[in-house]
Amino acid sequence: MLKTDAQPESLCFACGPNHPQGLHLRFEAAPDGSVAASWMPAETWQGFPGIIHGGIVATVLDEAMAKAVSAVGRALTGELRVRYRRPVAPGDELRVRGCVVERTRRVIRAESALTTLDGSELAHAWSAFLPPARKQESTAE
C-alpha cells in the first residue's frame, strides 16, 4: 500500500482505513510512477438505481491522481475534468489508475482512468494540481 505523509492512517473519505463510510482505496505504486487500486463500489453510493453517483466516481479518479502527484510533490487539486464513458454499477470489480503527465514549477498535470478488470474504460479524468498557498510571514512593526 502506498503511504503518504499527508494523511497516514486517517479518516480521509477516499483512502482512510478508519472512515466508516469511506471508499477504503489502497493504492500501490508502479515503477513508472503511476499508482493503481482495486475498487468495488457499494450499493449505498448509487445516484440512480444500479448506477454509482458521478461524484463518487470523480472522487475515486481524483484520489488516484492525488496519490500519483504526492510522489513528486505536495499539491492540491486546482481543476478536475471528468468524462463519464459508461455507467458504473455497484458490486463490479474495478481498477483505478493515476499518473502524472506533466510537471512544471507552478502546476502538476495528472490523468486517471477507471476500468473494468478486462480494461474497458468507464471514466477518465484530467486534473491540474497546484502547490498549496504559502502563508506570508508576518512582520513586526
C-alpha positions, 0 to 999 in steps of 0.5 A: 500500500502506498503511504503518504505523509499527508494523511497516514492512517486517517479518516480521509473519505477516499483512502482512510482505513478508519472512515466508516463510510469511506471508499477504503482505496489502497493504492500501490505504486508502479515503477513508472510512477503511476499508482493503481487500486482495486475498487468495488463500489457499494450499493449505498453510493448509487445516484440512480438505481444500479448506477454509482453517483458521478461524484463518487466516481470523480472522487475515486479518479481524483484520489488516484491522481492525488496519490500519483502527484504526492510522489513528486510533490505536495499539491492540491487539486486546482481543476478536475475534468471528468468524462463519464464513458459508461455507467458504473454499477455497484458490486463490479470489480474495478481498477483505478489508475493515476499518473502524472503527465506533466510537471512544471514549477507552478502546476502538476498535470495528472490523468486517471482512468477507471476500468473494468478488470478486462480494461474497458474504460468507464471514466477518465479524468484530467486534473491540474494540481497546484502547490498549496498557498504559502502563508506570508510571514508576518512582520513586526512593526 
